[in-house]
Amino acid sequence: MLARIHRKTLHRLRREIAPVPVDVFVRFLLHWQYVQEGEHKAGSRGLEEIVHQLEGFETAAASWEDEVLPMRVEDYEPL
């Protein structure tokens, strides 16, 4: 009985989750990660939010100041 209830619950949950087209997902990511024009953060508080959000993101150390942060923080200038 429990196995049947578990199976039905899994089937119901799987029906509720529908994949989205790739372009919709990419637009969401660009907005959510503040890369989209007009969505950039500003100042030290904005930089702190971006670093916190990207915690655990793996990329080469050199790319943080050249590519990652300038795309998300307005007027970002490396030290």
C-alpha positions in Angstrom: 0.0 0.0 0.0 2.8 2.5 0.9 4.7 1.6 -2.3 1.6 2.4 -4.4 1.1 5.7 -2.6 4.7 6.5 -3.1 4.6 5.7 -6.8 1.4 7.8 -7.3 3.0 10.7 -5.5 6.1 10.5 -7.7 4.1 10.3 -10.9 2.0 13.4 -9.8 5.1 15.4 -8.9 6.8 14.5 -12.2 3.7 15.7 -14.2 3.9 19.0 -12.3 7.5 19.7 -13.4 7.7 20.6 -17.1 10.9 21.6 -18.9 11.2 25.0 -20.5 12.8 25.9 -23.8 16.5 26.6 -23.7 16.0 30.3 -24.7 13.6 30.9 -21.8 16.0 29.3 -19.4 19.0 31.4 -20.7 16.9 34.6 -20.3 16.1 33.6 -16.7 19.8 33.0 -16.0 20.9 36.3 -17.5 18.3 38.1 -15.4 18.9 36.2 -12.2 22.7 36.6 -12.4 22.5 40.3 -13.2 24.2 39.9 -16.6 21.3 41.4 -18.6 21.6 45.1 -19.6 19.9 47.2 -16.9 20.1 44.5 -14.3 23.7 45.1 -13.1 24.4 45.8 -9.4 26.3 48.8 -8.3 28.9 49.7 -5.7 30.5 47.7 -3.0 27.1 46.4 -1.7 26.3 45.1 -5.2 29.7 43.5 -5.5 29.1 41.8 -2.2 25.7 40.4 -3.4 27.3 39.1 -6.6 30.1 37.4 -4.8 27.7 35.8 -2.4 25.4 34.6 -5.2 28.3 33.1 -7.2 29.7 31.3 -4.1 30.8 27.9 -5.3 30.9 28.9 -9.0 34.0 27.4 -10.5 36.0 29.4 -13.0 39.6 30.3 -13.5 40.8 32.9 -10.9 42.0 35.3 -13.7 38.5 35.4 -15.2 36.8 36.8 -12.1 38.1 40.3 -12.6 38.3 40.2 -16.3 35.0 38.6 -17.3 32.7 37.5 -14.4 32.5 40.6 -12.2 32.5 43.3 -14.9 29.5 41.6 -16.6 27.5 41.9 -13.4 28.7 45.1 -11.5 28.3 48.5 -13.0 31.6 50.4 -13.6 33.6 47.6 -12.0 37.3 48.3 -12.0 39.8 45.7 -10.8 42.3 46.7 -8.1 
